[in-house]
Amino acid sequence: MVFETERLYCRNLTPEDAQSFYDLNDDPKVLEYTGDEPFKELSEAKCFLKNYKEYDLHGFGRWAVIRKSDHTFLGWCGLKYHADIDRVDLGFRFFRKFWNQGYASESSLGVIDYAFTQLGLNSLMGRVEHGNEASIHVLQKLGFKLEKKFDFDGKVGLLFTLNKV
């Protein structure tokens, strides 16, 4: 376990999460604003997770979000380092049946606390496609401020920033 919140705990993703990871990315509504393609087969999800090296490279990554009460895999939330701009991104993705229950905000608050207190980071960014109102709302609720618009894979993207106080 990397950290926990009132209702959740976050841990490293593993190849054993392949079915949940595959199912999460198989929902077109979940992927609508991500630019990601669904996995073609379960084996692709397992291969992705087997080769996911972010924890070793940077000491952080995207983490599985697990509900404490029943150990259900809800989705993922975590950090991603972007070497091209030397910044760390906060991201999250949840099964649709868990939307609007506060899990994105709760897990993101845990990630922010971990990033600032345990990892010593001073700033995080959140990147969203214009029109993704739910994710924009979560970032704003967490205190992120709009920094600028940018080209997000040919679409209008919004870059939000949160600085450690």
Backbone torsions as a table, in degrees:
resi	resn	phi	psi	omega
1	MET	NA	132.5	179.4
2	VAL	-86.2	-47.2	176.2
3	PHE	-160.5	168.4	177.2
4	GLU	-136.2	158.7	175.2
5	THR	-123.3	-169.6	-178.6
6	GLU	-58.9	-46.5	-175.3
7	ARG	-108.2	-9.1	-168.2
8	LEU	-132.2	160.5	162.7
9	TYR	-135.3	151.3	180.0
10	CYS	-117.7	138.2	-179.1
11	ARG	-141.0	166.9	177.1
12	ASN	-61.5	143.2	171.4
13	LEU	-71.7	144.8	179.2
14	THR	-133.6	165.6	176.2
15	PRO	-58.8	-21.9	177.1
16	GLU	-68.6	-14.8	177.3
17	ASP	-86.7	4.6	-171.8
18	ALA	-55.4	-44.6	-177.9
19	GLN	-64.0	-45.6	178.2
20	SER	-64.0	-41.8	-179.9
21	PHE	-64.0	-42.9	176.8
22	TYR	-61.5	-49.0	-178.8
23	ASP	-62.0	-41.1	179.3
24	LEU	-59.6	-43.9	-177.4
25	ASN	-84.7	3.3	179.3
26	ASP	-95.5	-3.7	-178.9
27	ASP	-95.8	113.6	-178.6
28	PRO	-58.1	-31.9	178.2
29	LYS	-68.9	-36.0	178.2
30	VAL	-66.7	-38.2	-177.5
31	LEU	-88.6	-3.5	-171.1
32	GLU	-48.1	-43.4	-175.6
33	TYR	-108.3	13.8	-173.5
34	THR	-95.6	-26.2	-172.8
35	GLY	80.6	-2.3	179.7
36	ASP	-85.4	151.7	174.2
37	GLU	-99.2	148.4	175.7
38	PRO	-68.3	155.4	173.6
39	PHE	-67.2	142.5	178.9
40	LYS	-76.3	-32.3	-178.2
41	GLU	-143.8	159.4	176.8
42	LEU	-58.0	-35.9	-178.6
43	SER	-62.0	-29.8	177.0
44	GLU	-66.8	-41.5	178.2
45	ALA	-64.1	-43.3	179.7
46	LYS	-63.3	-42.0	178.8
47	CYS	-63.9	-43.2	178.1
48	PHE	-57.5	-48.8	-177.8
49	LEU	-67.7	-36.9	178.7
50	LYS	-63.8	-34.0	-176.5
51	ASN	-99.9	9.5	-179.5
52	TYR	-76.5	109.6	-171.8
53	LYS	-109.5	8.4	-174.8
54	GLU	-58.7	-37.3	-178.8
55	TYR	-62.2	-42.7	180.0
56	ASP	-71.9	-39.4	-176.9
57	LEU	-72.4	-41.7	-170.5
58	HIS	-122.2	-10.4	-177.7
59	GLY	82.6	8.5	177.7
60	PHE	-159.5	172.8	178.7
61	GLY	-179.5	-157.9	174.5
62	ARG	-84.7	134.9	-176.7
63	TRP	-115.7	145.8	173.7
64	ALA	-66.5	134.2	176.8
65	VAL	-103.0	119.1	-175.0
66	ILE	-119.2	131.7	176.8
67	ARG	-77.2	127.4	-177.0
68	LYS	-61.4	-40.4	-170.9
69	SER	-63.0	-32.2	-177.6
70	ASP	-138.9	8.0	177.7
71	HIS	60.5	31.5	178.6
72	THR	-80.6	135.3	173.9
73	PHE	-75.7	112.9	-176.4
74	LEU	-94.0	-25.8	-176.1
75	GLY	155.6	-150.2	176.9
76	TRP	-137.7	157.7	176.8
77	CYS	-153.1	143.2	178.5
78	GLY	165.9	-158.9	-171.0
79	LEU	-115.7	151.8	175.2
80	LYS	-142.6	128.6	178.3
81	TYR	-87.1	131.1	177.2
82	HIS	-110.6	99.5	-176.1
83	ALA	-62.1	-33.1	-176.8
84	ASP	-62.4	-27.8	178.5
85	ILE	-121.9	3.1	178.1
86	ASP	52.1	50.5	178.6
87	ARG	-137.4	159.7	179.8
88	VAL	-112.0	131.6	-175.2
89	ASP	-105.2	135.9	170.8
90	LEU	-93.8	127.7	178.4
91	GLY	-137.6	161.2	178.4
92	PHE	-155.3	153.4	177.1
93	ARG	-154.9	128.4	-176.3
94	PHE	-131.2	151.7	171.3
95	PHE	-56.9	141.6	-176.2
96	ARG	-57.5	-34.9	-178.3
97	LYS	-66.5	-11.3	178.5
98	PHE	-106.2	5.5	177.1
99	TRP	-67.9	154.9	175.3
100	ASN	61.7	29.8	176.5
101	GLN	-121.0	9.2	177.2
102	GLY	83.6	4.2	-177.0
103	TYR	-69.5	-37.6	178.9
104	ALA	-64.2	-45.2	179.8
105	SER	-65.9	-45.7	-176.9
106	GLU	-63.7	-47.1	-179.6
107	SER	-68.9	-36.8	178.5
108	SER	-64.3	-39.3	175.8
109	LEU	-60.5	-39.7	176.2
110	GLY	-63.8	-41.0	178.4
111	VAL	-64.9	-44.1	-179.9
112	ILE	-60.6	-47.0	178.8
113	ASP	-60.1	-45.4	179.5
114	TYR	-62.1	-44.4	-178.4
115	ALA	-61.7	-43.8	-175.7
116	PHE	-81.1	-36.5	-176.1
117	THR	-92.7	-42.0	-176.3
118	GLN	-90.1	-37.5	-177.3
119	LEU	-94.4	-13.2	178.7
120	GLY	71.6	21.1	177.6
121	LEU	-74.7	152.0	-178.8
122	ASN	-110.2	-12.2	-176.0
123	SER	-155.5	145.1	173.9
124	LEU	-130.3	152.9	173.4
125	MET	-119.3	158.4	172.8
126	GLY	-131.9	125.6	-178.5
127	ARG	-113.7	128.1	-179.7
128	VAL	-137.5	152.0	173.9
129	GLU	-77.4	137.3	175.5
130	HIS	-54.7	132.8	-178.1
131	GLY	105.1	-17.5	178.2
132	ASN	-83.4	73.1	-172.3
133	GLU	-61.0	-35.9	-178.4
134	ALA	-64.1	-46.2	179.8
135	SER	-69.9	-37.2	176.1
136	ILE	-59.9	-43.8	179.1
137	HIS	-60.6	-43.8	179.8
138	VAL	-61.3	-48.3	-179.0
139	LEU	-60.4	-44.1	179.7
140	GLN	-65.2	-39.6	177.9
141	LYS	-61.0	-33.3	-179.8
142	LEU	-80.6	-6.5	178.6
143	GLY	101.5	2.5	177.0
144	PHE	-67.4	143.3	179.3
145	LYS	-115.9	142.0	178.3
146	LEU	-65.6	124.9	179.4
147	GLU	-97.8	-47.5	-178.6
148	LYS	-170.3	167.2	170.2
149	LYS	-93.0	153.5	179.4
150	PHE	-152.8	168.8	177.8
151	ASP	-80.7	115.2	-177.8
152	PHE	-111.0	84.7	-178.6
153	ASP	53.8	46.5	178.0
154	GLY	84.6	-0.1	177.5
155	LYS	-117.9	167.4	178.2
156	VAL	-77.1	122.3	176.7
157	GLY	-110.3	155.4	176.7
158	LEU	-119.3	129.2	179.3
159	LEU	-106.7	118.5	178.6
160	PHE	-107.4	150.7	-179.5
161	THR	-131.9	141.8	172.0
162	LEU	-127.0	123.0	178.6
163	ASN	-105.0	143.8	176.2
164	LYS	-65.1	137.4	179.6
165	VAL	-102.0	NA	NA
